[in-house]
Amino acid sequence: MGTNEQVMTWIMDTYNYLYGEKNINYLGCCTGKFKSQGGISGRTESTGLGCFYVLKELLNTDTFCEAADISMGVKGKKVIIQGYGNVGYYLAKFLTKEGAKVVGIIEKDSAIYNAKGFDPDEVKMHLTKKGDLKDFCNADEIETIDPTFIMRKKCDIFAPCAGDGTLNMHNAQHIKAKVVLEGANGPTTFKAD
């Protein structure tokens, strides 16, 4: 979490320094490295894409949709994503391509909402350039005091894609999503569940 290809390559280099190149685990000691250092193509988007495939499969299963009281298919679903790193960005990208609307995006210091949906690439470019979403021009609402307030908006799918404990005993009762798609490591605490 919070790493990139450079950091993962440094981890591999440190492993190599400690154990040597002849160690069988040298190249495989971590994932997410540069391709030139033994990484694999597609690694950056793999978690977000995996989340997309899981959701797509669930939304094409009538028993799941009936239990969740949600219509079948991805198209037209309104989604709020918490965390817009690799997981959240690629999830947004694949969902939008399939016809869903990403209506809310929550970051640590700001969140945006637009009922008509966002262009995932436009949001990513802004976030990369500015470092936050505080002045994103295509948002109907921008929340900077408590970005998690956007989690309370009505949507079909809420996808926590950043840190652990995002959904906890203090906010879980406010979630109005029909489906929670966990893209992060341990985003739902035991008491929230």
ABEGO torsion letter per residue (X at the ends): XGBBAAAAAAAAAAAAAAAEAABAAAAAABBGBBAAAGBBBGAAAAAAAAAAAAAAAAAABAAAAAAAGBBBEABGBBBBBBEABAAAAAAAAAAAAAGBBBABBBBAABBBBBAAEBBAAAAAAAAAAAGBAAABAABABBBAABAAAAAABBBABBBBABBBGABBAAAAAABABABBBBABBGABBAAAX
